[in-house]
Each structure stands twice: as C-alpha cells, then as structure tokens.
C-alpha cells in the first residue's frame, strides 16, 4: 500500500514482541477457501426468513459450494448464538447438518466474533484437530412463528451492550444513570477525542463518503445506488454529538459465512487460498466505564500481536478492512493499529484516498456504513471483503495487485477487539 510522500506514518507499534507471541504463532497453513455473503436488507423492510438454524445450513452450503468442496469434508464448526438453542449450540448445528465435528466452538465477542471465529478455526486446523471448518453468522431475525406469539423483549433490545440481569454490574452501576446502548457511549468517546486532539467533522464525514464510493461499486451493497457527499453527511441529524446519523450503521438483516481448510484441501479448492498468517485478540473490559483510557483501544495489542505473528508490517498491507460501526471506530482503529500516529487520524484520512482505487484502500466493499451491518454478520463482512480482494473477485471494486490485508473486529463499545493478517499464496 503506497503512502503519500512527506506523510509521517508509524510503520511499527512501539511495543516489544516477546517470545510468547512467536511461540504461539500460526504457520500460515490454514486458509479461507470460500465464502458467502447475503445482500443485506433494511430491518424495517426485511422479507420473511427461515429459522436461524436453517439459515446456518444454507450459509454453510453456499460457502462450501463457493469453495468447490463437498459438504462431506466439514469436520469443524464455529458459531455464535442461535435463536432456537439457548445452550449446546454447536452440537445442535452439528446434529442438524449431520456433521461429526472434531472441533466445535461458540464465540461470543459481539462484532469481534467473526475475526475471532476465523483465527480459532485456523488454529484448530494447524493443530491437526480438523481439516475443514465452517464459520457462519446468520442474521435474519424474522422467523415463521405465529403472530400470536411475539418475540420476547430482551435485554439486548433495550440496553444494547449492557445487561440488566440481576447481579449485573451494569444493572447496578450504569443503567440507572443512563449509561447504556451504543450511540451515547460512542458519542462520548468521539467527544473525548475532540477535547484531546481536536475534531474535524469534514474528515470524519470523508470516511463515510469514500466508503460509499466503494459500496457504489459493490453488488449487493444496500447503498450501491446512492451516492453521497461530505455535505450530505454533515446535513444528516446529529444522533449522539458529535456523531451524525450517516456516521452510524443502519440496522440490516443478512448473513455471512467462510470456509477454512488445511493446505492439502485448499489445493483442491476453486479459489485462491487466503492464508491466516497472524491474529491478535484483546478483551480487557465490557463497558467503557472500566477502560483505563477511552482513546487507547484494545486493537493496540491485538494488531501488534497479529503483525508480529505474521512477520509483516503495516506498510506491507494492500488493503485494510476496519470494523466501522461508527466513524470514530474507524479513526481510533487506524491510529491504534499503527497505520498513523496517535492524534493524527483525521489528517491521515483527509490526506489519503480511501477508495478501492486510492493510495489507502479501506473497506473496499463499502464497509458496514456502505454495505450494511447485518448483526454479527457485519463483522464477517470485513473478513469477506479482504478474502474477496485477495482472491481477485471484487469486480468493479477490485484493488490492483492485492495480496495482503489487515482485518479488524470490534465488539461492544471498543471493548472486544480482534485482528487478522491475511495473505494470498
């Protein structure tokens, strides 16, 4: 990825790589060989959907078909929660698919789940536990139940990342004081950023606009046919000062899945393998009330680990796919992952072309702000974005000579973060 001359860019984070990271590192011998991503639909206009268990099966079948591999090869499953099964979720899926899973995992890290699922699958494959793993995230919520039996109103609906369950710290110390949901806390983080480093609304809006260009060139993107300008973003209502409506993801439904395989199976697959060269994960808290520093996010440690494990650096990446629930998430992730100095993210964004044809391709399928955030599948969108580019399948939005990518995942309020470094063979 080329950078503008004269731009001061941090190419390595200021941390010491200890021997522990090198010992636990992947060998890069497990790769993404297929994926599927359903076109998102607006939550308010979504068509009727099957049960999520059926959606899981459909996603798995489509991803295996994309890889050109028979379903009989699946011997690993990684999932998140399932509406039809409160417990024993992996075994419920294995039973439904008729798969004798040698590796079955449930990941509960919010928007960081997708990247977390991928590295767990890669690690299991490299350990020889299994050969082919499907990671799927169905995210269509309308099930064919009787209208006389409405869905229960859950804590997640009312309180977002917080929990109102008896005994929960959030129920006692945060929710009564109005600290709940996502919009408010992310707005607080953006306000804090402005107080410390200054705030350029036009630079923040440019993140959305450049990603919208990418979405305009991506089939299936919910905003494919809707161009956008900086002035449009700034004219949209302020939802959580200083964040405007168009700087916040729109709720959608959809789904996504990827298939990972070992080197032997990957050699028989239809697509160019996308090897998982490095990963990192850091989960230090649940709500930002307990963050040591609101402006130092867990991606610092996750990215350092991923790059060290891969033996690659920030300047080696041909594109980045950064979790983008809010523009402030993108800004902090670019800084904390080491792509630009701390406090200089806005000037970095303003000085670089973030479109697929630019000098710093970012979220080349539109990101969640342009493609759509279909629940937890929104995190898998970033994995699919990178895999699509490295496989050379991005169509009109293809980045030239794309061989390496950085992917981030973000759960809660900048609380659960994962990172992947991917490379084509």
C-alpha positions in Angstrom: 0.0 0.0 0.0 1.6 3.2 -1.2 1.6 6.3 1.0 1.8 10.0 0.1 5.3 11.4 0.1 6.0 13.5 3.2 3.4 11.8 5.3 4.7 10.7 8.6 3.4 7.2 9.2 4.0 4.9 12.0 5.0 1.6 10.4 5.5 -0.3 13.7 3.9 0.0 17.0 6.0 0.9 20.0 5.9 -2.5 21.7 8.3 -5.3 22.4 7.4 -8.5 20.8 8.0 -11.2 23.4 8.9 -14.8 22.7 5.4 -15.9 23.7 3.9 -14.4 20.5 6.4 -16.2 18.4 5.9 -19.5 20.1 2.1 -19.4 19.7 2.2 -18.1 16.2 0.4 -19.6 13.2 2.4 -21.1 10.4 0.0 -19.7 7.8 -1.1 -23.2 6.7 -4.8 -22.7 7.2 -6.7 -20.6 4.7 -10.0 -19.2 3.7 -11.1 -21.1 0.6 -14.7 -20.0 0.2 -17.2 -17.5 1.5 -20.8 -16.3 1.0 -22.4 -13.0 2.0 -26.1 -12.3 1.7 -27.1 -8.9 0.4 -28.4 -7.0 3.4 -32.0 -5.8 3.7 -33.3 -2.9 5.8 -34.5 -4.2 9.1 -37.9 -2.4 8.7 -38.4 -3.9 5.2 -37.0 -7.4 5.5 -38.7 -10.3 3.9 -39.8 -13.3 6.0 -36.9 -15.6 7.0 -36.3 -19.2 7.9 -35.3 -20.2 11.4 -31.7 -19.3 12.1 -30.7 -23.0 12.3 -31.9 -23.3 8.7 -30.1 -20.1 7.7 -26.9 -21.6 9.2 -27.3 -24.7 7.0 -27.9 -22.5 3.9 -24.9 -20.3 4.6 -22.7 -23.4 5.1 -23.9 -25.0 1.9 -23.3 -21.8 -0.1 -19.8 -21.2 1.3 -18.8 -24.9 0.6 -20.2 -24.6 -2.9 -18.2 -21.3 -3.4 -15.1 -23.2 -2.4 -15.9 -26.1 -4.8 -15.7 -28.6 -2.0 -18.2 -31.4 -1.0 -20.0 -30.9 2.3 -18.8 -34.3 3.5 -15.4 -32.7 4.2 -16.7 -30.5 7.0 -15.3 -31.6 10.3 -15.3 -28.3 12.3 -17.9 -25.7 13.2 -17.6 -22.3 14.7 -20.7 -20.3 15.5 -22.2 -17.7 17.7 -25.6 -17.8 19.4 -28.7 -19.4 17.8 -32.3 -18.3 18.4 -33.5 -21.9 18.5 -31.0 -23.1 21.1 -30.1 -21.3 24.3 -27.4 -23.9 25.2 -25.5 -26.6 23.4 -25.4 -24.5 20.2 -22.5 -26.2 18.3 -23.9 -29.7 18.9 -27.4 -28.5 17.8 -25.8 -27.3 14.5 -23.7 -30.4 14.0 -26.8 -32.6 14.5 -28.9 -30.5 12.1 -26.1 -30.7 9.4 -25.3 -34.3 10.0 -21.6 -33.3 10.7 -19.4 -35.3 13.0 -17.4 -32.2 14.2 -14.0 -32.8 15.7 -13.9 -29.1 16.5 -17.0 -27.2 17.7 -16.8 -23.8 19.2 -19.2 -21.0 20.2 -17.8 -17.4 20.1 -19.5 -14.5 22.0 -17.5 -11.4 21.3 -20.1 -9.2 19.5 -18.7 -7.6 16.4 -15.3 -9.1 17.1 -16.8 -12.6 16.8 -16.2 -13.1 13.1 -12.5 -12.4 13.1 -12.2 -14.4 16.4 -14.0 -17.3 14.7 -11.6 -17.3 11.8 -8.4 -17.5 13.9 -9.8 -20.2 16.2 -10.7 -22.2 13.1 -7.2 -21.7 11.6 -5.5 -22.7 14.9 -7.6 -25.9 15.1 -6.7 -26.8 11.6 -3.0 -26.2 12.1 -3.1 -28.3 15.2 -4.4 -31.2 13.1 -7.7 -31.3 15.0 -9.7 -30.9 11.9 -9.4 -30.3 8.1 -12.3 -28.1 7.0 -14.1 -25.6 9.3 -17.2 -23.6 8.5 -17.7 -20.3 10.4 -21.3 -18.9 9.9 -23.3 -16.0 11.2 -26.9 -16.0 10.2 -28.5 -12.6 10.8 -32.1 -12.6 9.6 -34.4 -12.2 12.6 -37.9 -12.7 11.4 -38.8 -16.3 11.9 -42.0 -18.1 10.7 -43.7 -18.2 14.1 -47.3 -17.4 14.8 -48.1 -13.7 15.0 -49.9 -14.6 18.2 -46.6 -15.5 19.8 -44.5 -12.3 19.7 -40.7 -12.4 20.3 -39.7 -11.6 23.9 -38.3 -8.1 24.6 -34.7 -9.0 25.6 -32.1 -7.0 27.5 -30.2 -6.7 24.2 -33.1 -4.8 22.6 -33.4 -2.3 25.4 -29.9 -2.0 26.8 -27.6 -2.8 23.9 -24.1 -3.8 25.2 -25.3 -3.6 28.8 -27.0 -6.2 30.9 -30.0 -5.6 33.1 -29.9 -9.1 34.6 -30.0 -9.4 38.4 -26.4 -9.2 39.8 -25.0 -7.5 36.7 -22.6 -4.6 37.4 -24.3 -2.7 34.6 -27.7 -3.1 36.2 -26.5 -1.6 39.5 -24.0 1.0 38.5 -24.6 2.1 34.9 -28.1 1.6 33.5 -29.9 3.6 36.3 -27.7 6.6 35.3 -28.4 6.4 31.6 -25.1 4.8 30.5 -26.5 2.2 28.1 -26.7 1.2 24.5 -24.1 2.2 21.8 -24.8 5.6 20.4 -24.3 7.5 23.6 -21.0 5.9 24.6 -19.5 6.1 21.1 -20.5 9.8 21.1 -18.8 10.2 24.4 -15.6 8.7 23.0 -15.8 11.0 20.0 -16.3 14.0 22.3 -13.3 13.0 24.4 -11.2 12.6 21.2 -12.1 16.1 20.2 -11.2 17.6 23.6 -7.8 15.9 23.5 -6.8 16.1 19.8 -9.3 18.4 18.1 -12.2 17.3 15.8 -12.6 17.8 12.0 -16.2 16.9 11.1 -15.4 17.0 7.3 -12.6 14.5 7.7 -14.9 12.2 9.7 -17.6 12.6 7.0 -15.0 11.7 4.3 -14.6 8.2 5.8 -18.3 7.6 5.1 -18.1 9.2 1.6 -15.1 7.2 0.5 -16.6 4.0 1.7 -19.9 4.9 -0.1 -17.9 5.1 -3.3 -16.7 1.5 -2.7 -20.3 0.5 -1.9 -21.4 2.1 -5.2 -19.2 -0.4 -7.0 -20.2 -3.5 -5.0 -23.1 -5.7 -5.9 -25.4 -6.4 -3.1 -24.5 -3.3 -1.1 -27.5 -1.7 0.5 -26.3 1.8 -0.6 -25.0 0.6 -4.1 -27.2 3.1 -6.0 -27.0 6.0 -3.6 -24.0 8.4 -4.0 -23.0 10.6 -1.0 -21.2 13.8 -0.4 -19.5 15.2 2.7 -22.2 17.9 2.9 -24.8 15.2 2.9 -23.2 13.5 5.9 -23.0 16.8 7.8 -26.6 17.7 6.9 -27.9 14.4 8.5 -29.2 14.8 12.1 -26.8 14.6 15.0 -27.7 11.4 16.9 -25.0 11.4 19.6 -23.0 14.6 19.5 -20.7 14.9 17.5 -21.9 11.8 15.5 -24.3 12.3 12.6 -26.9 9.8 11.5 -24.9 8.8 8.4 -21.8 8.2 10.6 -23.7 5.4 12.3 -24.5 2.0 10.8 -28.1 1.3 9.8 -29.7 -1.9 11.2 -30.0 -4.6 8.5 -30.6 -8.3 8.2 -28.5 -10.8 6.2 -25.8 -13.4 6.9 -22.3 -14.5 6.0 -20.0 -17.5 6.2 -16.5 -18.5 5.4 -14.8 -21.9 4.9 -11.3 -22.6 6.1 -9.2 -25.6 5.1 -5.7 -27.0 5.5 -3.2 -26.8 2.8 -4.0 -30.2 1.3 -7.7 -29.5 0.9 -7.0 -25.9 -0.2 -5.0 -27.1 -3.1 -8.2 -28.8 -4.4 -10.4 -25.8 -3.8 -11.8 -23.5 -6.5 -10.4 -20.2 -5.2 -7.0 -18.8 -4.4 -6.4 -19.6 -0.7 -6.3 -16.7 1.7 -3.9 -17.8 4.4 -4.3 -16.7 8.0 -0.8 -15.5 8.8 -1.4 -13.8 12.1 -4.0 -12.9 14.6 -4.4 -11.0 17.8 -7.2 -10.5 20.4 -7.6 -8.3 23.5 -10.7 -8.2 25.7 -9.9 -6.1 28.8 -13.4 -4.9 29.8 -17.1 -4.9 28.8 -18.2 -1.3 29.1 -16.0 1.8 28.7 -16.7 2.8 32.3 -13.9 0.5 33.1 -11.5 1.5 30.3 -8.1 2.8 31.6 -8.1 5.2 28.6 -11.1 5.8 26.3 -8.7 6.7 23.5 -6.4 3.7 23.7 -8.5 0.8 22.4 -7.7 -2.9 22.7 -6.8 -3.1 19.0 -3.4 -1.8 20.0 -2.4 -5.1 21.5 -4.4 -7.2 19.0 -2.8 -5.6 16.0 0.7 -5.8 17.5 0.3 -9.5 18.0 -1.1 -10.1 14.6 1.6 -8.3 12.7 4.4 -9.8 14.9 3.0 -13.3 14.3 2.7 -12.8 10.6 6.2 -11.3 10.3 4.7 -8.4 8.3 4.2 -4.7 8.9 1.6 -2.1 8.3 3.2 -0.9 5.1 3.0 -4.4 3.6 -0.8 -4.4 3.5 -2.5 -3.8 0.2 -5.9 -3.0 1.8 -7.4 -2.8 5.2 -10.9 -3.8 6.3 -11.6 -1.9 9.5 -14.7 -2.6 11.6 -16.9 0.5 11.1 -19.9 0.6 13.3 -19.2 4.3 13.7 -16.7 6.7 12.1 -15.0 7.2 15.4 -14.3 3.4 15.5 -12.5 3.6 12.1 -10.5 6.6 13.3 -9.3 5.1 16.5 -8.6 1.7 14.9 -6.4 3.3 12.2 -4.4 5.1 14.9 -4.2 2.3 17.5 -3.4 -0.4 14.9 -0.4 1.7 13.9 -1.4 2.9 10.5 -0.9 6.5 11.5 0.4 8.4 14.6 -1.9 8.9 17.6 -4.0 12.0 17.3 -3.3 12.4 13.6 -6.0 10.1 12.3 -8.1 13.0 10.9 -5.3 14.5 8.9 -4.4 10.9 7.7 -8.0 10.4 6.5 -8.1 13.8 4.9 -4.8 13.3 3.0 -5.5 9.8 1.6 -7.9 8.4 -0.9 -9.6 5.6 1.0 -11.5 4.2 -2.1 -10.6 0.9 -3.8 -8.6 2.9 -6.4 -6.8 5.1 -3.9 -3.5 5.0 -2.1 -5.0 3.6 1.1 -7.9 1.2 0.2 -10.2 0.9 3.2 -13.4 -1.2 3.4 -13.4 -1.7 -0.3 -16.9 -3.3 -0.4 -18.3 -0.3 1.4 -17.8 -1.5 5.0 -20.9 -1.7 7.2 -21.5 2.0 6.7 -21.9 1.4 3.0 -22.7 -2.3 2.5 -24.8 -2.7 5.6 -24.5 -4.1 9.1 -26.4 -7.3 9.3 -26.0 -8.0 13.0 -22.9 -10.1 13.9 -22.6 -10.9 10.1 -21.4 -7.3 9.9 -18.1 -8.4 11.4 -17.8 -11.2 8.8 -18.3 -8.6 6.1 -14.8 -7.4 6.8 -13.4 -10.9 6.5 -15.3 -11.4 3.3 -14.1 -8.0 2.0 -10.5 -9.0 2.5 -10.9 -12.5 1.1 -12.8 -11.2 -2.0 -9.9 -8.8 -2.7 -7.1 -11.3 -2.3 -9.0 -13.9 -4.3 -9.3 -11.3 -7.1 -13.1 -11.4 -7.1 -14.1 -7.9 -6.2 -15.2 -7.0 -9.7 -15.6 -3.2 -10.3 -14.1 -2.5 -6.8 -11.0 -4.7 -7.2 -7.8 -3.3 -5.8 -4.9 -3.8 -8.2 -2.3 -6.4 -7.1 -4.0 -7.2 -3.8 -2.2 -9.9 -1.9 -2.2 -8.9 1.8 -4.9 -7.5 4.1 -5.5 -6.4 7.6 -8.9 -7.1 9.2 -10.2 -5.8 12.5 -13.2 -6.8 14.6 -14.8 -4.7 17.3 -17.4 -5.8 19.9 -19.3 -3.7 22.5 -18.0 -0.2 23.0 -14.5 -0.6 21.8 -14.2 -3.4 24.4 -13.6 -6.7 22.5 -11.2 -6.4 19.6 -9.6 -8.9 17.2 -7.2 -8.5 14.3 -6.2 -10.7 11.4 -3.4 -10.5 8.9 -4.2 -12.4 5.7 -2.1 -13.2 2.6 -2.7 -14.9 -0.7 -0.3 -17.6 -1.9 
